[in-house]
């Protein structure tokens, strides 16, 4: 079997993606810290991952006790600091249950440190081998997770360009049905515009699309890669095989998919049909992520039903969010994004149930339909107002963290340690208070006019109870408790 070296070269540029027109971007809530990471985290010396970039270790947040993964990157080892900066910017923007979270970053004179969601369940195929077997039903669930992540990325105008089993990891070592699959490694990801042709040769031989090898492709190359992953998952070997990278790439260029009867006799025709639709040579004939999510094999084999199971007080929380000021809403987003999957399991399941088309974003229609399924029939009157209130970045839809922020249990944001983490995001200079200038840096919208600054002055006045022109932590806590 050929080795899995990445195929790279050339240069792309693109514009696009989900842009906010009002409100604040969630990426502004992820702090780039200067100084010692050890001031905030106890880092385990034992490495849980290592590569040419540096290493990964477990760490505990000193304030919240939350476990994280710290990726340490040696600045001197970076071949392209600008490309790395773009990777981090993409990670800040992406916000989806099936994409690994970036919480914050630090840097000193030698290293850059990325504080990431800790995923201890191992890589996709390693877990399957460890598990011993995989049913079609389990495979459909795993593919659904992958399609959801890529549908969200494509809808946001980003393409991953290096999809392979090693870049999907499980959050825990629990059973496949209970552990969430997360997409990682955005080193080759790029922003794209509709109909844009990309030229950089990027990817890994077994999983790379033929058009990438020809140096003329688009975001649909990701769908080809998912088709190859699905093929391997169901039979144990790739559709395009060779004893060297060159032999593998020659097979990819031919693009002829075969299903050996002995290896596929126990696999349903529905599964094989989906693979064929993903491995279409012509990208225009290839399934999109949306089509894959609506395919019968995904919809009928996935074990989790779409029935919405609403928690007690869910709608009251939505309505209560309306009255919160902009600073508190932003603080709730910071706290929501820092919680691990176990703490928000019920809310995550509710979000995915409401998200009817699986794109990782909630529209007003999806929210209304889901609430009505859950027996809430009086939502129409203030639905648009609720949507506007939750939609912090003004994009017209609700993303995952915006949803969590609006529906969090009070216990999660009443703890001083959690609030201190949020306070740090706004206290940019680390002097222990939040100024109007710092508020503007985090909460600024694209429409920064006189009204915006007037609103900020009013917000500062509301929270600054001692009238010294800044918000200290005690005043911040009083706001969170109100």
HELIX and SHEET records of a PDB file:
HELIX    1   1 UNK A   26  UNK A   29  5                                   4    
HELIX    2   2 UNK A   37  UNK A   39  5                                   3    
HELIX    3   3 UNK A   75  UNK A   77  5                                   3    
HELIX    4   4 UNK A   81  UNK A   93  1                                  13    
HELIX    5   5 UNK A  124  UNK A  131  1                                   8    
HELIX    6   6 UNK A  136  UNK A  155  1                                  20    
HELIX    7   7 UNK A  165  UNK A  167  5                                   3    
HELIX    8   8 UNK A  205  UNK A  207  5                                   3    
HELIX    9   9 UNK A  210  UNK A  214  1                                   5    
HELIX   10  10 UNK A  221  UNK A  235  1                                  15    
HELIX   11  11 UNK A  245  UNK A  254  1                                  10    
HELIX   12  12 UNK A  261  UNK A  264  1                                   4    
HELIX   13  13 UNK A  269  UNK A  278  1                                  10    
HELIX   14  14 UNK A  289  UNK A  293  1                                   5    
HELIX   15  15 UNK A  296  UNK A  301  1                                   6    
HELIX   16  16 UNK A  314  UNK A  321  1                                   8    
HELIX   17  17 UNK A  326  UNK A  338  1                                  13    
HELIX   18  18 UNK A  345  UNK A  354  1                                  10    
HELIX   19  19 UNK A  364  UNK A  373  1                                  10    
HELIX   20  20 UNK A  380  UNK A  382  5                                   3    
HELIX   21  21 UNK A  383  UNK A  390  1                                   8    
HELIX   22  22 UNK A  400  UNK A  407  1                                   8    
HELIX   23  23 UNK A  410  UNK A  413  1                                   4    
HELIX   24  24 UNK A  416  UNK A  426  1                                  11    
HELIX   25  25 UNK A  436  UNK A  443  1                                   8    
HELIX   26  26 UNK A  450  UNK A  463  1                                  14    
HELIX   27  27 UNK A  473  UNK A  481  1                                   9    
SHEET    1   A 6 UNK A  32  UNK A  34  0                                        
SHEET    2   A 6 UNK A 102  UNK A 107  1                                        
SHEET    3   A 6 UNK A 111  UNK A 117 -1                                        
SHEET    4   A 6 UNK A  67  UNK A  74 -1                                        
SHEET    5   A 6 UNK A  54  UNK A  61 -1                                        
SHEET    6   A 6 UNK A  41  UNK A  51 -1                                        
SHEET    1   B 3 UNK A 122  UNK A 123  0                                        
SHEET    2   B 3 UNK A 168  UNK A 170 -1                                        
SHEET    3   B 3 UNK A 181  UNK A 183 -1                                        
SHEET    1   C 2 UNK A 158  UNK A 159  0                                        
SHEET    2   C 2 UNK A 190  UNK A 191 -1                                        
SHEET    1   D 2 UNK A 361  UNK A 362  0                                        
SHEET    2   D 2 UNK A 398  UNK A 399 -1                                        
SHEET    1   E 2 UNK A 433  UNK A 434  0                                        
SHEET    2   E 2 UNK A 471  UNK A 472 -1                                        
END                                                                             
